[in-house]
Structure formats: C-alpha cells, structure tokens
Amino acid sequence: MHRLGMGLSALCLIHCIALPWLLASLPVVVLATLPEAVRHNEWLHAALILPVVLVSGPVLLRAKPGKARVLLVLVALALLFVGLFVEVEALEQIITITGAMLLLLGHWAAMRNHRHSG
C-alpha cells in the first residue's frame, strides 16, 4: 500500500509539474484549439485527491503512527485540499507540490521503518 500511495503521490507531483510546462510550451494556436477541460485542469486535481486520501491517509497513519507522522500526513493532505481553492496558479502549484512531496516523504519513511523493524 505504501508503494501505491507513493505512486499516487508521484502521479500528483508529475501532474503538477509537467502539465503546466507542457501547456506553456505549446504554441498559442494549438493551445487555443484544446478543449477547456484540458486547458483548465482543476477537475483532475480534485479527482486525484480522492485516491490519494483513501490510500495515503490510512496507510501512513496505520504504520506506527507517531505524532510527527500524523502531523506530516495532516499537513500534506491539507495542502492538497487548499491547493484546490487558491486562485493564483503559481501559488497553487507550490502548495500542491509541497503536499505531494510531504506524502512521498511520509511513505518513504514508513517503508524504511517497516524494513528496519521487520
């Protein structure tokens, strides 16, 4: 489950980093022909949060939950949710990328602890 959580967090991170660069690199003419749903991808951000919460939350909190890990998970998930409501694109990306990176860090630490304790 940690690997699945890491995969979902990485997918979120790749989406947040790659899609804006891809869209920015396309010529304006091509960009104008893309459907609105692709140009403004807030629906994808929102859709990715559900599996991330359903996998990462329980898995990370169940894996020897210390106060630091609980705080890490809550902050990471809060950042992903806050990113949905931020109007400034650059700030939204920073917030969402930080949340995804914190989840990746949490999964990595939990896997490392599990490997060393078992």
PASEBA-1860 file (N, C-alpha, C; in nm, 3 decimals):
! residues 118
1> MHRLGMGL> 0.082/-0.120/0.000/0.000/0.000/0.000/0.087/0.126/0.000 ~ 0.204/0.119/0.066/0.293/0.236/0.062/0.337/0.265/-0.080 ~ 0.367/0.159/-0.154/0.410/0.180/-0.293/0.297/0.241/-0.376 ~ 0.174/0.197/-0.354/0.059/0.255/-0.424/0.043/0.402/-0.384 ~ 0.055/0.430/-0.255/0.047/0.568/-0.208/0.156/0.655/-0.266 ~ 0.277/0.600/-0.273/0.388/0.674/-0.333/0.362/0.697/-0.482 ~ 0.307/0.595/-0.549/0.276/0.610/-0.690/0.173/0.718/-0.715 ~ 0.069/0.720/-0.632/-0.035/0.824/-0.647/0.021/0.961/-0.616
9> SALCLIHC> 0.104/0.971/-0.512/0.166/1.099/-0.479/0.258/1.146/-0.591 ~ 0.334/1.052/-0.648/0.422/1.085/-0.759/0.342/1.128/-0.882 ~ 0.230/1.061/-0.908/0.143/1.099/-1.019/0.092/1.241/-1.000 ~ 0.053/1.273/-0.880/0.007/1.408/-0.848/0.120/1.508/-0.870 ~ 0.239/1.474/-0.824/0.355/1.561/-0.839/0.389/1.582/-0.986 ~ 0.389/1.474/-1.064/0.418/1.484/-1.207/0.314/1.571/-1.277 ~ 0.186/1.550/-1.242/0.079/1.631/-1.299/0.102/1.778/-1.269 ~ 0.136/1.808/-1.144/0.151/1.948/-1.104/0.271/2.015/-1.170
17> IALPWLLA> 0.376/1.937/-1.195/0.496/1.994/-1.254/0.491/1.990/-1.407 ~ 0.452/1.876/-1.463/0.464/1.856/-1.607/0.357/1.927/-1.688 ~ 0.232/1.920/-1.645/0.125/1.974/-1.728/0.139/2.125/-1.751 ~ 0.167/2.205/-1.649/0.185/2.348/-1.678/0.300/2.375/-1.775 ~ 0.410/2.301/-1.762/0.522/2.318/-1.855/0.483/2.277/-1.996 ~ 0.411/2.167/-2.006/0.366/2.120/-2.137/0.274/2.223/-2.202 ~ 0.177/2.269/-2.127/0.083/2.367/-2.182/0.152/2.498/-2.217 ~ 0.248/2.539/-2.134/0.320/2.663/-2.161/0.408/2.651/-2.285
25> SLPVVVLA> 0.453/2.530/-2.315/0.542/2.513/-2.430/0.468/2.499/-2.562 ~ 0.339/2.475/-2.557/0.263/2.462/-2.682/0.240/2.598/-2.745 ~ 0.244/2.604/-2.875/0.214/2.731/-2.942/0.072/2.777/-2.907 ~ 0.055/2.905/-2.905/-0.074/2.963/-2.867/-0.186/2.912/-2.957 ~ -0.158/2.894/-3.085/-0.260/2.848/-3.179/-0.309/2.707/-3.140 ~ -0.216/2.618/-3.107/-0.253/2.482/-3.069/-0.326/2.484/-2.935 ~ -0.277/2.564/-2.842/-0.339/2.573/-2.711/-0.484/2.619/-2.721 ~ -0.510/2.713/-2.812/-0.645/2.765/-2.828/-0.741/2.660/-2.882
33> TLPEAVRH> -0.690/2.558/-2.950/-0.778/2.454/-3.005/-0.809/2.343/-2.904 ~ -0.738/2.339/-2.791/-0.764/2.236/-2.690/-0.894/2.263/-2.618 ~ -0.964/2.159/-2.577/-1.087/2.180/-2.502/-1.061/2.250/-2.369 ~ -1.159/2.320/-2.322/-1.150/2.394/-2.195/-1.110/2.301/-2.080 ~ -1.161/2.180/-2.080/-1.133/2.086/-1.971/-0.984/2.050/-1.963 ~ -0.914/2.054/-2.074/-0.771/2.024/-2.074/-0.691/2.147/-2.033 ~ -0.732/2.263/-2.084/-0.659/2.386/-2.052/-0.670/2.423/-1.905 ~ -0.784/2.403/-1.846/-0.806/2.433/-1.704/-0.836/2.301/-1.634
41> NEWLHAAL> -0.734/2.242/-1.579/-0.741/2.105/-1.531/-0.774/2.092/-1.383 ~ -0.850/2.182/-1.327/-0.885/2.174/-1.184/-0.960/2.045/-1.152 ~ -1.037/1.993/-1.245/-1.111/1.870/-1.222/-1.015/1.753/-1.198 ~ -0.901/1.753/-1.268/-0.804/1.646/-1.249/-0.740/1.655/-1.111 ~ -0.706/1.774/-1.069/-0.652/1.796/-0.935/-0.750/1.744/-0.830 ~ -0.874/1.781/-0.844/-0.976/1.736/-0.748/-0.996/1.585/-0.754 ~ -0.994/1.528/-0.873/-1.015/1.383/-0.888/-0.899/1.304/-0.830 ~ -0.778/1.356/-0.836/-0.662/1.285/-0.782/-0.658/1.286/-0.630
49> ILPVVLVS> -0.722/1.384/-0.569/-0.716/1.393/-0.423/-0.787/1.275/-0.357 ~ -0.898/1.230/-0.412/-0.973/1.120/-0.350/-0.890/0.993/-0.335 ~ -0.828/0.939/-0.441/-0.747/0.819/-0.420/-0.625/0.844/-0.331 ~ -0.569/0.963/-0.339/-0.455/0.995/-0.253/-0.497/0.989/-0.106 ~ -0.610/1.050/-0.074/-0.659/1.049/0.064/-0.695/0.908/0.108 ~ -0.761/0.833/0.021/-0.805/0.699/0.057/-0.690/0.600/0.074 ~ -0.581/0.621/0.003/-0.466/0.531/0.016/-0.365/0.585/0.117 ~ -0.318/0.704/0.097/-0.209/0.757/0.179/-0.250/0.781/0.324
57> GPVLLRAK> -0.367/0.838/0.344/-0.410/0.867/0.481/-0.409/0.745/0.571 ~ -0.490/0.645/0.542/-0.495/0.527/0.629/-0.362/0.451/0.637 ~ -0.293/0.437/0.524/-0.168/0.361/0.524/-0.062/0.430/0.609 ~ -0.048/0.559/0.593/0.055/0.630/0.669/0.020/0.640/0.817 ~ -0.106/0.657/0.847/-0.145/0.669/0.988/-0.141/0.535/1.060 ~ -0.155/0.426/0.987/-0.153/0.293/1.047/-0.011/0.245/1.072 ~ 0.085/0.295/0.999/0.223/0.247/1.008/0.296/0.313/1.124 ~ 0.284/0.255/1.243/0.348/0.308/1.364/0.329/0.459/1.373
65> PGKARVLL> 0.207/0.504/1.389/0.181/0.649/1.384/0.239/0.723/1.504 ~ 0.342/0.797/1.481/0.394/0.887/1.583/0.333/1.024/1.561 ~ 0.354/1.111/1.655/0.297/1.246/1.642/0.350/1.317/1.518 ~ 0.478/1.296/1.488/0.537/1.363/1.371/0.473/1.313/1.242 ~ 0.449/1.182/1.232/0.390/1.128/1.109/0.246/1.175/1.095 ~ 0.171/1.175/1.203/0.032/1.222/1.197/0.030/1.368/1.149 ~ 0.117/1.450/1.205/0.124/1.590/1.164/0.164/1.602/1.017 ~ 0.261/1.523/0.975/0.305/1.524/0.836/0.190/1.492/0.741
73> VLVALALL> 0.116/1.385/0.772/0.004/1.344/0.687/-0.105/1.451/0.685 ~ -0.140/1.502/0.800/-0.245/1.605/0.805/-0.205/1.731/0.730 ~ -0.081/1.774/0.746/-0.034/1.893/0.674/-0.033/1.867/0.523 ~ 0.018/1.751/0.483/0.024/1.719/0.340/-0.114/1.716/0.277 ~ -0.207/1.648/0.341/-0.343/1.640/0.286/-0.411/1.776/0.287 ~ -0.386/1.854/0.392/-0.444/1.989/0.399/-0.391/2.075/0.284 ~ -0.262/2.063/0.255/-0.204/2.140/0.144/-0.268/2.101/0.011 ~ -0.293/1.971/-0.009/-0.357/1.929/-0.135/-0.497/1.987/-0.147
81> FVGLFVEV> -0.572/1.989/-0.036/-0.707/2.046/-0.039/-0.703/2.197/-0.058 ~ -0.613/2.265/0.012/-0.602/2.410/0.000/-0.568/2.448/-0.143 ~ -0.484/2.368/-0.208/-0.447/2.396/-0.347/-0.565/2.405/-0.441 ~ -0.674/2.337/-0.406/-0.795/2.343/-0.490/-0.858/2.481/-0.492 ~ -0.837/2.558/-0.387/-0.909/2.684/-0.370/-0.823/2.808/-0.390 ~ -0.695/2.788/-0.424/-0.605/2.901/-0.444/-0.621/2.951/-0.588 ~ -0.643/3.078/-0.602/-0.668/3.137/-0.734/-0.539/3.163/-0.812 ~ -0.430/3.192/-0.743/-0.305/3.224/-0.810/-0.237/3.094/-0.850
89> EALEQIIT> -0.219/3.074/-0.981/-0.168/2.947/-1.035/-0.033/2.907/-0.976 ~ 0.061/3.001/-0.970/0.195/2.969/-0.918/0.188/2.928/-0.771 ~ 0.108/2.996/-0.693/0.093/2.962/-0.551/0.024/2.826/-0.535 ~ -0.076/2.800/-0.618/-0.145/2.670/-0.616/-0.045/2.558/-0.643 ~ 0.042/2.578/-0.741/0.141/2.475/-0.775/0.238/2.452/-0.660 ~ 0.285/2.558/-0.598/0.378/2.545/-0.486/0.314/2.470/-0.371 ~ 0.191/2.504/-0.339/0.119/2.439/-0.228/0.096/2.291/-0.259 ~ 0.050/2.261/-0.379/0.020/2.122/-0.416/0.147/2.038/-0.426
97> ITGAMLLL> 0.251/2.092/-0.484/0.378/2.019/-0.494/0.433/1.991/-0.355 ~ 0.424/2.086/-0.266/0.472/2.065/-0.129/0.393/1.953/-0.061 ~ 0.260/1.952/-0.078/0.178/1.846/-0.021/0.214/1.709/-0.076 ~ 0.232/1.699/-0.207/0.268/1.571/-0.270/0.406/1.525/-0.225 ~ 0.499/1.617/-0.212/0.634/1.580/-0.167/0.632/1.533/-0.021 ~ 0.552/1.596/0.062/0.540/1.552/0.201/0.482/1.411/0.209 ~ 0.384/1.381/0.125/0.328/1.245/0.124/0.432/1.144/0.077 ~ 0.507/1.179/-0.026/0.615/1.089/-0.070/0.715/1.066/0.042
105> LGHWAAMR> 0.751/1.171/0.112/0.844/1.159/0.224/0.786/1.070/0.333 ~ 0.659/1.087/0.362/0.594/1.003/0.463/0.593/0.856/0.426 ~ 0.562/0.826/0.300/0.563/0.687/0.254/0.704/0.629/0.257 ~ 0.801/0.708/0.215/0.939/0.661/0.214/0.985/0.630/0.357 ~ 0.956/0.720/0.452/0.995/0.698/0.592/0.925/0.575/0.650 ~ 0.797/0.558/0.619/0.723/0.443/0.669/0.778/0.313/0.612 ~ 0.813/0.312/0.485/0.872/0.192/0.425/1.008/0.162/0.487 ~ 1.086/0.264/0.510/1.218/0.246/0.571/1.204/0.192/0.713
113> NHRHSG> 1.111/0.247/0.791/1.088/0.198/0.927/1.038/0.055/0.927 ~ 0.950/0.023/0.833/0.896/-0.113/0.825/1.006/-0.213/0.790 ~ 1.092/-0.176/0.699/1.202/-0.263/0.657/1.302/-0.285/0.770 ~ 1.328/-0.181/0.850/1.425/-0.191/0.959/1.366/-0.262/1.081 ~ 1.236/-0.254/1.099/1.175/-0.316/1.217/1.131/-0.459/1.192 ~ 1.118/-0.500/1.068/1.066/-0.632/1.036/1.168/-0.718/0.980
END
